[in-house]
Amino acid sequence: MAISEKNHPLMLGLAGFGTVGSGLAKILDENQADIMRRCGRNVRIKSILVRDPAKKRPYPFPQGSRLCADASALVSDPEIDVIVELMGGIEAAEKLVRMALEAGKHVVTANKALLAEKGAPLFKLAAEKGLHLGYEASVCGGIPIVQTLQEGLAANSITSISGILNGTSNYILSAMTGSGLPFEVALKQAQELGFAEADPTLDIEGFDAAHKLTLLIRLAWGVDYPFTQLPITGITRVAAEDIQFAREFGYNIKLLGQARMEDGRLEAGVFPTLVPNNYLLAKVGHSYNAVRIEGNAVGSIFLHGLGAGDLPTGSAVAADILNIARGALANNTGYAIANLPKAQIMPPREAKASYYFRLMVLDRPGALRDVAAAMADHNISIAQAIQKGQENVVPLMFMTHDTTARDVEAALQQVKGTGILSAEPVHYRVMPPPAK
C-alpha cells in the first residue's frame, strides 16, 4: 500500500486501549516534536476499537480520535495506514491482522502468542503484499531485541540465544533467592504487587517465555520452529532449598529460554536453569528481562531492560510505527524468503547439558552406592557433590558433567526402582559456557 504523502500524518487504527494502548497514546502525545524531527511527519491515532468506552483508562483517549466497536471499521477506513493490534488473545486478533493485511494495511502488534502459534502464514501474507508486520513489542517489552536480530546482527551466524524472557517468573525467583521465600509466598507477593495475573499459568508454567523464544528462533535462524514442539518446563516445582543449594555450588536459578545450533540442528527449550553467578544473566533481578546472544562475528552481546509495562512496551510499539512512517522497506522476519523452512530440530532427549540433582535418599546401608551405580550405568559423571546430614533422610545434591537428557531419565528411573528415595527427584539443567 502506498503510504500517505510524506508531509501528511501517518494514521493509525488502534485495536485495544488497555495498558499498552494507553502507553502508546501517551508516548505519541508527549513526544510529538521528537517524532516529527525523526520522521518528518506526525503520527496520529484516528480510530480506536474498544469493548467498553465507559471503562476508566490510565490515559485519556487522544483528542480527535473516534471510538468504534467493530474491527471492520478500522480495516475499511481508507485514511488509516496502519492497524495496531493490542487486543491480545489469538482468534479475534488473527482475524483482524489477516483482514488488515489483505486490505493492504500495515500491521504492528505486541501479540507474541498469536505470532508464535499462528505467525507463519501471517508473515507469508505480509511478505506477499510487501507490508510491514511489526512486532518489536512482542518480545521483552522495551528491549530492542527484534531490530537487533533483524538488522544489527544481520551479518552474523547466530550460535546461541539465552534469555530471561518473562518478568513475572523472574520476580518470583528473585524473591525466593533474595528472601528465601517459598514459591507460593513469592507468587502471592508478585500478584499483590501487580507483577503476576490472578491466573499466572502462562507465566509460571513457561508458556509466555516459550512464545517469545519461538519468535527469537525465527529471527535468529530464519526457520520455523513449531511452538507445539518446544520443550517447556515452568517454575512451579522450584523449591527454596534448591535455590540455596544452587548458590552453594556458585549458581542462581533462572527461568531461561535457550536455543543453540549444534551440527546443523536446533536444540531449544524453556527450563529452570542454573546460571553461574558471575554471568550477567544471573544478576538480573526483579521483573527485568535480559537476552544474551552469541554470534560468530560479534561474539557475545547482552541486552537488558524492562520486559513489560505501559511505557516500555508502548515504546517498542511506537518504534515499529516510526519505522513505517519513515517509509522503510518491510523486513519482518529479517530474511528475504517469504516462506521460512521448518527447523531441523534436535530431539530433546539427545540434547547434552550438565545437570544439578537433588535426591532425598533414605539413610540406610548401600543407598549412596545405588545412586552412584545408576549414574555410572548411564554414563553420567559426577563433577561435585554436597551431602547434608539429616535424621532418616539424607539430601544428596550433585552436579554432573555433560550428559544427554535420555541418560538422565534412565538413571533416575533406575534410582527410583531401588526404593531408596523418599520424594520425587529434582533435576535442572546448567547453563552451558559460551561457544568458543
C-alpha positions as CSV (number, residue, x, y, z in Angstrom):
1,M,0.0,0.0,0.0
2,A,1.3,3.4,-0.9
3,I,1.5,5.4,2.4
4,S,0.2,9.0,2.6
5,E,2.3,11.8,1.2
6,K,5.4,12.4,3.4
7,N,4.0,15.6,4.8
8,H,0.7,14.0,5.8
9,P,0.3,12.3,9.2
10,L,0.6,8.6,9.4
11,M,-2.9,7.5,10.5
12,L,-3.4,4.6,13.0
13,G,-6.3,2.4,13.7
14,L,-5.8,1.1,17.3
15,A,-7.4,-2.1,18.4
16,G,-7.3,-2.1,22.2
17,F,-6.7,0.7,24.7
18,G,-5.5,-1.1,27.8
19,T,-2.1,-0.8,29.4
20,V,-0.1,-0.8,26.2
21,G,-2.5,1.2,24.1
22,S,-2.7,3.9,26.7
23,G,1.1,3.9,26.9
24,L,1.4,4.3,23.2
25,A,-1.1,7.2,23.2
26,K,0.9,8.9,25.9
27,I,4.2,8.5,24.0
28,L,2.8,9.8,20.7
29,D,1.3,12.8,22.5
30,E,4.2,13.8,24.7
31,N,6.9,13.1,22.1
32,Q,5.2,14.7,19.1
33,A,8.1,17.1,18.4
34,D,10.8,14.4,18.5
35,I,8.7,12.1,16.3
36,M,8.3,14.9,13.8
37,R,12.1,15.5,13.8
38,R,12.9,11.9,13.3
39,C,10.2,11.0,10.7
40,G,9.4,14.3,9.0
41,R,5.7,13.7,9.7
42,N,3.3,13.3,12.6
43,V,1.7,10.1,13.7
44,R,-1.9,10.2,14.8
45,I,-4.5,7.7,16.2
46,K,-7.6,8.2,14.1
47,S,-9.8,5.3,15.4
48,I,-9.8,3.1,18.5
49,L,-11.6,-0.3,18.8
50,V,-12.8,-0.8,22.4
51,R,-15.3,-3.1,24.0
52,D,-16.3,-0.7,26.8
53,P,-16.0,3.1,26.0
54,A,-17.0,4.0,29.6
55,K,-14.2,2.0,31.2
56,K,-11.8,4.1,33.2
57,R,-8.4,4.3,31.4
58,P,-4.9,5.1,32.7
59,Y,-4.6,7.8,29.9
60,P,-7.4,9.6,28.1
61,F,-8.4,8.8,24.5
62,P,-6.4,11.0,22.1
63,Q,-8.1,14.2,21.2
64,G,-10.0,13.9,17.9
65,S,-9.9,10.1,17.8
66,R,-13.0,8.1,17.0
67,L,-14.2,5.1,19.1
68,C,-15.7,2.1,17.3
69,A,-16.9,-1.3,18.3
70,D,-16.3,-3.2,15.0
71,A,-12.9,-4.2,13.7
72,S,-14.2,-3.9,10.1
73,A,-14.5,-0.1,10.7
74,L,-10.7,0.1,11.2
75,V,-9.9,-2.1,8.2
76,S,-12.3,-0.4,5.8
77,D,-11.2,3.2,6.5
78,P,-9.2,4.3,3.6
79,E,-7.4,7.0,5.6
80,I,-6.0,4.5,8.1
81,D,-2.4,3.4,7.1
82,V,-1.5,1.1,10.0
83,I,-3.6,-1.2,12.2
84,V,-2.1,-1.6,15.7
85,E,-3.3,-4.8,17.3
86,L,-3.2,-4.6,21.1
87,M,-6.2,-6.7,22.0
88,G,-4.4,-9.9,23.0
89,G,-5.8,-13.4,22.5
90,I,-5.4,-15.4,19.3
91,E,-8.6,-15.9,17.3
92,A,-10.0,-12.4,17.1
93,A,-6.5,-10.9,16.8
94,E,-5.6,-13.4,13.9
95,K,-8.8,-12.4,12.1
96,L,-8.1,-8.7,12.4
97,V,-4.4,-9.0,11.3
98,R,-5.3,-11.1,8.3
99,M,-8.1,-8.7,7.3
100,A,-5.8,-5.7,7.6
101,L,-3.0,-7.3,5.5
102,E,-5.5,-8.5,2.9
103,A,-6.8,-4.9,2.8
104,G,-3.3,-3.6,2.1
105,K,-2.7,-2.1,5.5
106,H,0.5,-2.4,7.6
107,V,0.2,-4.1,11.0
108,V,2.0,-3.6,14.3
109,T,1.3,-6.0,17.2
110,A,2.5,-6.9,20.7
111,N,0.9,-10.3,20.5
112,K,3.6,-12.9,21.0
113,A,1.1,-15.8,21.4
114,L,-0.5,-15.0,18.0
115,L,2.8,-14.8,16.1
116,A,4.3,-17.9,17.9
117,E,1.3,-20.1,17.3
118,K,-0.2,-18.7,14.1
119,G,2.5,-16.4,12.7
120,A,3.9,-18.4,9.8
121,P,1.0,-17.8,7.4
122,L,0.7,-14.2,8.5
123,F,4.3,-13.4,7.8
124,K,4.0,-15.1,4.4
125,L,0.9,-12.9,3.6
126,A,2.7,-9.8,4.7
127,A,5.7,-10.6,2.5
128,E,3.5,-11.3,-0.5
129,K,1.8,-8.0,0.0
130,G,5.0,-6.1,0.7
131,L,3.6,-4.9,4.0
132,H,5.1,-4.4,7.5
133,L,4.1,-6.8,10.2
134,G,5.9,-5.2,13.1
135,Y,6.3,-7.0,16.5
136,E,9.1,-5.4,18.5
137,A,6.8,-5.2,21.5
138,S,6.0,-8.9,21.5
139,V,9.4,-9.9,22.9
140,C,10.9,-8.4,26.0
141,G,8.9,-5.2,26.1
142,G,11.2,-2.2,25.7
143,I,14.3,-4.1,24.8
144,P,15.0,-3.7,21.1
145,I,15.7,-7.4,20.5
146,V,13.8,-7.8,17.3
147,Q,15.5,-5.0,15.5
148,T,18.9,-6.2,16.9
149,L,18.4,-9.6,15.2
150,Q,16.8,-8.2,12.1
151,E,19.4,-5.6,11.4
152,G,22.2,-5.1,13.9
153,L,23.4,-8.7,13.8
154,A,22.2,-9.5,10.2
155,A,25.8,-10.3,9.1
156,N,26.3,-12.8,11.9
157,S,25.7,-16.5,12.1
158,I,24.0,-16.8,15.4
159,T,25.3,-19.7,17.5
160,S,23.1,-19.4,20.7
161,I,20.5,-17.3,22.5
162,S,19.8,-17.5,26.2
163,G,17.3,-15.2,27.9
164,I,15.2,-14.3,30.8
165,L,12.0,-13.7,28.8
166,N,9.3,-13.5,31.5
167,G,9.3,-10.8,34.2
168,T,6.8,-12.5,36.4
169,S,8.8,-15.7,36.8
170,N,12.0,-13.7,37.3
171,Y,10.4,-11.6,40.0
172,I,9.3,-14.8,41.8
173,L,12.7,-16.5,41.5
174,S,14.4,-13.3,42.6
175,A,12.2,-13.0,45.7
176,M,12.9,-16.7,46.5
177,T,16.6,-16.1,46.1
178,G,16.9,-12.8,48.0
179,S,14.5,-13.5,50.8
180,G,14.3,-17.3,51.0
181,L,10.6,-17.3,50.3
182,P,8.8,-20.5,49.3
183,F,7.3,-20.4,45.8
184,E,3.6,-20.0,46.9
185,V,4.5,-16.9,49.1
186,A,6.6,-15.3,46.3
187,L,3.8,-15.8,43.8
188,K,1.3,-14.2,46.1
189,Q,3.6,-11.3,46.7
190,A,4.0,-10.9,42.9
191,Q,0.2,-10.9,42.5
192,E,-0.3,-8.3,45.2
193,L,2.3,-6.0,43.6
194,G,0.8,-6.4,40.1
195,F,3.6,-8.4,38.6
196,A,1.5,-11.6,38.2
197,E,-2.0,-12.1,36.9
198,A,-4.8,-13.6,39.0
199,D,-4.3,-16.6,36.8
200,P,-0.5,-16.8,36.4
201,T,-0.4,-20.0,34.4
202,L,1.1,-18.6,31.2
203,D,4.0,-17.0,33.1
204,I,4.8,-19.6,35.8
205,E,4.4,-22.6,33.5
206,G,6.8,-21.1,31.0
207,F,4.4,-20.7,28.1
208,D,4.9,-16.9,27.8
209,A,8.7,-17.3,27.6
210,A,8.2,-20.1,25.0
211,H,6.1,-17.9,22.8
212,K,8.9,-15.3,22.8
213,L,11.6,-17.9,22.2
214,T,9.7,-19.2,19.2
215,L,9.9,-15.7,17.7
216,L,13.6,-15.2,18.6
217,I,14.4,-18.5,16.8
218,R,12.6,-17.3,13.7
219,L,14.6,-14.1,13.8
220,A,18.0,-15.7,14.6
221,W,18.0,-18.6,12.2
222,G,15.3,-17.9,9.6
223,V,13.4,-21.1,10.3
224,D,10.0,-22.0,11.7
225,Y,10.3,-24.0,15.0
226,P,6.7,-25.0,15.8
227,F,5.7,-23.8,19.2
228,T,4.0,-27.1,19.9
229,Q,7.3,-29.0,19.6
230,L,9.2,-26.7,22.0
231,P,10.1,-28.4,25.4
232,I,8.7,-26.3,28.2
233,T,9.1,-26.6,32.0
234,G,7.9,-23.9,34.3
235,I,9.0,-22.8,37.8
236,T,6.2,-24.3,40.0
237,R,8.4,-27.1,41.3
238,V,11.4,-24.9,42.1
239,A,12.0,-25.2,45.8
240,A,13.7,-22.7,48.2
241,E,16.2,-25.4,49.2
242,D,17.2,-25.9,45.5
243,I,17.9,-22.2,45.2
244,Q,20.0,-22.3,48.3
245,F,21.9,-25.5,47.3
246,A,22.5,-24.0,43.8
247,R,24.0,-20.9,45.4
248,E,26.4,-23.2,47.4
249,F,27.6,-24.6,44.1
250,G,28.0,-21.0,42.7
251,Y,24.8,-20.6,40.7
252,N,21.5,-18.8,40.6
253,I,18.3,-20.5,39.3
254,K,16.6,-18.6,36.4
255,L,13.9,-19.5,34.0
256,L,15.7,-19.3,30.7
257,G,14.5,-19.6,27.1
258,Q,17.5,-21.1,25.3
259,A,18.3,-22.1,21.7
260,R,21.6,-23.1,20.1
261,M,22.7,-24.5,16.8
262,E,24.6,-27.7,17.0
263,D,25.8,-29.7,14.0
264,G,23.1,-28.1,11.8
265,R,20.2,-28.9,14.2
266,L,18.5,-26.6,16.7
267,E,18.3,-27.5,20.4
268,A,15.9,-25.3,22.2
269,G,13.5,-25.1,25.2
270,V,12.4,-23.2,28.2
271,F,13.6,-24.6,31.6
272,P,14.6,-23.5,35.1
273,T,18.4,-23.4,34.7
274,L,21.4,-23.0,37.0
275,V,23.3,-19.9,35.8
276,P,26.9,-19.3,37.0
277,N,26.6,-16.4,39.4
278,N,29.4,-14.5,37.7
279,Y,27.3,-14.2,34.5
280,L,25.3,-11.1,33.9
281,L,22.1,-13.2,33.4
282,A,22.5,-14.5,37.0
283,K,22.4,-10.9,38.3
284,V,19.2,-9.9,36.5
285,G,16.6,-9.3,39.3
286,H,13.1,-8.1,40.0
287,S,10.8,-8.2,36.9
288,Y,13.5,-7.3,34.4
289,N,14.2,-9.2,31.1
290,A,17.6,-9.9,29.5
291,V,18.9,-11.7,26.5
292,R,22.4,-13.0,25.7
293,I,23.2,-13.6,22.1
294,E,26.3,-15.3,20.7
295,G,27.3,-14.5,17.1
296,N,30.3,-15.8,15.1
297,A,31.4,-12.3,14.2
298,V,30.3,-10.1,17.1
299,G,30.9,-12.6,19.9
300,S,28.7,-12.2,22.9
301,I,26.2,-9.3,23.4
302,F,23.8,-8.7,26.3
303,L,20.5,-6.7,26.2
304,H,18.7,-5.8,29.5
305,G,15.7,-3.8,30.4
306,L,12.0,-3.7,31.3
307,G,10.1,-6.5,29.7
308,A,6.5,-5.2,30.3
309,G,4.6,-2.1,31.3
310,D,2.7,0.7,29.6
311,L,5.6,2.9,28.5
312,P,8.4,0.3,27.8
313,T,6.1,-1.8,25.7
314,G,4.4,1.3,24.2
315,S,7.9,2.5,23.2
316,A,8.5,-0.7,21.3
317,V,5.2,-0.4,19.5
318,A,6.0,3.2,18.6
319,A,9.4,2.1,17.2
320,D,7.7,-0.1,14.6
321,I,5.2,2.6,13.8
322,L,8.0,5.2,13.3
323,N,9.8,2.7,11.0
324,I,6.7,2.6,8.8
325,A,6.4,6.4,9.0
326,R,9.9,6.8,7.6
327,G,9.0,4.7,4.6
328,A,11.4,1.9,5.4
329,L,11.1,-1.3,3.4
330,A,9.4,-4.2,5.2
331,N,11.9,-6.6,6.9
332,N,9.5,-8.6,9.0
333,T,11.5,-11.8,9.6
334,G,14.9,-10.4,8.7
335,Y,15.1,-12.9,5.7
336,A,14.4,-12.4,2.0
337,I,12.3,-15.5,1.6
338,A,8.6,-15.3,2.3
339,N,8.0,-18.9,3.4
340,L,10.6,-19.8,6.0
341,P,11.6,-23.5,6.1
342,K,10.9,-25.8,9.0
343,A,13.7,-26.0,11.6
344,Q,15.9,-29.1,11.7
345,I,15.2,-29.9,15.4
346,M,17.4,-31.9,17.7
347,P,15.3,-34.4,19.6
348,P,15.1,-33.1,23.2
349,R,16.3,-36.4,24.6
350,E,19.5,-36.2,22.6
351,A,20.4,-32.7,23.9
352,K,23.6,-32.6,26.0
353,A,24.0,-30.5,29.2
354,S,25.4,-30.7,32.6
355,Y,22.8,-31.1,35.4
356,Y,22.0,-30.4,39.0
357,F,20.4,-33.2,41.0
358,R,18.7,-33.2,44.4
359,L,17.8,-36.7,45.7
360,M,16.2,-37.2,49.1
361,V,17.8,-40.6,50.0
362,L,16.7,-42.8,52.8
363,D,19.5,-43.2,55.4
364,R,20.2,-46.9,55.0
365,P,23.3,-49.0,54.0
366,G,24.1,-49.1,50.3
367,A,21.8,-46.2,49.4
368,L,24.6,-43.9,48.1
369,R,26.2,-46.9,46.4
370,D,22.9,-47.4,44.5
371,V,22.8,-43.8,43.4
372,A,26.5,-43.9,42.2
373,A,25.8,-47.2,40.3
374,A,22.8,-45.8,38.5
375,M,24.8,-42.8,37.4
376,A,27.7,-44.9,36.2
377,D,25.4,-47.3,34.4
378,H,24.1,-44.5,32.3
379,N,27.4,-42.7,31.6
380,I,26.8,-39.8,34.0
381,S,29.9,-38.4,35.6
382,I,29.6,-36.5,38.8
383,A,31.6,-33.3,39.0
384,Q,30.9,-32.2,42.6
385,A,28.6,-33.2,45.4
386,I,27.1,-32.0,48.7
387,Q,25.6,-34.2,51.3
388,K,23.6,-32.8,54.2
389,G,23.2,-34.9,57.3
390,Q,19.6,-35.3,58.5
391,E,17.9,-38.0,60.5
392,N,16.3,-40.8,58.5
393,V,16.6,-38.9,55.1
394,V,19.8,-37.6,53.6
395,P,19.6,-34.8,51.0
396,L,22.2,-35.6,48.3
397,M,23.0,-32.8,45.8
398,F,25.4,-33.1,43.0
399,M,26.4,-31.5,39.7
400,T,27.3,-33.6,36.6
401,H,29.5,-33.2,33.6
402,D,27.7,-33.1,30.2
403,T,25.2,-35.9,29.6
404,T,22.1,-36.5,27.5
405,A,18.6,-36.0,28.7
406,R,17.9,-39.6,27.7
407,D,20.6,-40.8,30.1
408,V,19.3,-38.6,32.9
409,E,15.8,-40.0,32.5
410,A,17.2,-43.6,32.5
411,A,19.4,-43.1,35.6
412,L,16.5,-41.5,37.6
413,Q,14.2,-44.4,36.7
414,Q,16.9,-46.8,37.9
415,V,17.3,-44.9,41.2
416,K,13.6,-44.8,41.8
417,G,13.4,-48.5,41.2
418,T,15.7,-49.2,44.1
419,G,13.2,-47.8,46.6
420,I,15.8,-45.6,48.3
421,L,14.1,-42.2,47.6
422,S,11.6,-40.5,50.0
423,A,10.5,-38.0,47.4
424,E,10.5,-37.3,43.7
425,P,14.0,-36.5,42.5
426,V,14.7,-32.9,41.3
427,H,17.0,-32.1,38.4
428,Y,17.7,-28.9,36.5
429,R,19.9,-28.1,33.6
430,V,23.0,-25.9,34.0
431,M,23.7,-23.1,31.5
432,P,26.5,-24.1,29.1
433,P,29.6,-22.0,28.8
434,P,29.8,-19.5,25.9
435,A,30.7,-21.0,22.5
436,K,34.4,-20.8,21.7
